[in-house]
Amino acid sequence: DADVTQTPRNRITKTGKRIMLECSQTKGHDRMYWYRQDPGLGLRLIYYSFDVKDINKGEISDGYSVSRQAQAKFSLSLESAIPNQTALYFCATSDPAGTGDEKLFFGSGTQLSVL
Amino acid sequence: GDSVTQMEGPVTLSEEAFLTINCTYTATGYPSLFWYVQYPGEGLQLLLKATKADDKGSNKGFEATYRKETTSFHLEKGSVQVSDSAVYFCALESLDSRLTFGEGTQLTVNP
């Protein structure tokens, strides 16, 4: 099983709909992140959470909200989806106290299309 | 704020060709630098890293050297394979431990 699991893998929705993307992890990491990936723009940070009671805006948080339901779960919501939110969304976790080289562990992504 | 700039892509090479993907950065202090790779349909995974000036990160035949004087961390491989086709991201670790990514470079290697 994957350490960082995102659901759904793909979603098509209409403008104005509310959408929730879910992320769960089995790595036991306190830190979780949501990024979006757009061609030519790389990955941009939407929101991040350093523990269950900590939520922080990233560089492009407008139009998004998050919920950290537990250490293992971090959900991203689009309250009223718009077409320019069409993108590939990644959840990631990190353990700054870890001794390995890996800095971020990524899920496989959710491709969201807003029509 | 911190930023990362990668060479404009995409890059298309023949198998066994030499690869260079340029990366330069702007940051406070001397951040750790990373290259991540994204294979089709997958999330990003760490390829290599360097934590201080003149460090060389290496993995799977790829190398990158942390050049403080030119604020660069160019990715190189002497002989690419078809299986190296992927998107490559340069990244730096900011003072608050977050990662800032470059735009990504699509590499296609033809047989």
Interface residues (C-beta under 8 A of the other chain):
Chain A: V4 R31 Y33 Y35 Q37 G40 L41 G42 L43 R44 L45 Y48 F90 A92 S94 P96 D101 E102 K103 L104 F106 G107 S108 G109
Chain B: V4 Q6 S32 F34 Y36 G41 E42 G43 L44 Q45 L46 K49 F89 E93 S97 R98 L99 F101 G102 E103 G104
